[in-house]
């Protein structure tokens, strides 16, 4: 205390004094380091490196080889077996899933923002959204397969449901950021409720909504590649079959296709989204 | 000057095909209004949706006809079998351990790569683009595929899961970090360099304090994502809750599945709230 008083003078501090008075948070740092270290040792107990699997080295070599020498026959095969068709189907699943999810998320997000509905309604809707978000997409897929059968349609339904969680979370932020003063001035100039929505609300939230949906589309394409593992359509099914039967050059072809597709989609979605936020 | 500006502005292809509408104002001036893009975008969207419906065999009738199956499963999931909890604890802890270890390892590995991949610190364009290319490829590989490879290479179990999460975290955090590093104020770095510090010293004293809060907040964010991702890795044999999820669904024991999901829900809820609290403190 005395030390602090000495420094609280009117004259500006010299460099040495300012350096002496720098905030010292060593105990905070020690605490953080201790917590992280103990968490690490605790989590280290579960993970024991048991050496390579019997065929481990072989698999690693196979994957490397397959990636360097992908099966070009499969890569440019235009039938339903080929990589292009599988990729198109994956993208199609993501397109429909994202669109439907984006539409379904609109009522959810309006019902979850306590600016618009009573507090208890907002609370219940947020809880539902949280539950939807927590259940992993793979589980959704497995549950929906009972309804639709193992096909691409199952992937669409799964993604529609899964997307609701994240999309509505981001919609809610957009809705809560709406500038209400614009609505007041529209009110003052005698606009009807419809005009207020058309000119006051929609221009504020539409760019945000579209940007969110495109961002989610990015994620969904990546997700759709794995949904195939449980049989919900897309490239994942073929990929996992090839991995299981150790056909590495085919694995390489599928992976190459996926990497190119993802890079392509990410490039365009980033461009469109930056255009949306900058306003053309 | 004005001429130069005109030359720099390229008329978009759309406006060259569909000429802008010319409007004469009351005072005699003319202005041109570009045609609306909405019909074109709508047409493309409709075409894409139609093609997607054909490709995926979209049929809303199935949902209406067989929807009761879904509500049947969902109803059973919402009646979790609490006596199953004792079997959930072990894999649940495994999942948490896997994601903590994987997040820490991945985030630590990501830092040097992020520095190499940021244009304002690394002046060698070749190194930057090589590093970014590598990071991009790693990021596009789905976690489940990485986990499948890891399980084949290192054998089934939590080690494979940890490897998968490490790789995934590495990809995500390094991308977010090099974007963060590129926005920092380089004045302090230059001052340190001109005062005689080498690159490493200047980075440590001038840049690191600037990016540290962002870095920590990204680490926490990736931990949040990883808990959820780790829960399904077991599906391909990489340890954790996924094994149980797979098994319960295989046996159609949806009450057990409900218990697994409930436990996951509680853990995700706690970790997300703690991490969001810490992240708010950081920013």
Interface residues (C-beta under 8 A of the other chain):
Chain A: X36 X39 X40 X42 X43 X44 X45 X46 X47 X48 X49 X50 X51 X52 X53 X55 X56 X57 X59 X60 X63 X88 X89 X91 X92 X93 X95 X96 X99 X130 X131 X134 X135 X136 X137 X138 X139 X142 X143 X144 X146 X147 X148 X149 X151 X152 X153 X155 X156 X157 X222 X223 X225 X226 X229 X230 X233 X236 X239 X240 X243 X255 X258 X259 X262 X263 X266
Chain B: X48 X49 X51 X52 X53 X55 X56 X57 X58 X59 X62 X63 X66 X67 X69 X70 X73 X74 X77 X93 X94 X96 X97 X98 X100 X101 X104 X136 X137 X139 X140 X141 X142 X143 X144 X145 X148 X149 X152 X153 X154 X155 X156 X157 X158 X159 X162 X228 X231 X232 X235 X236 X239 X242 X245 X249 X257 X261 X264 X265 X268 X269
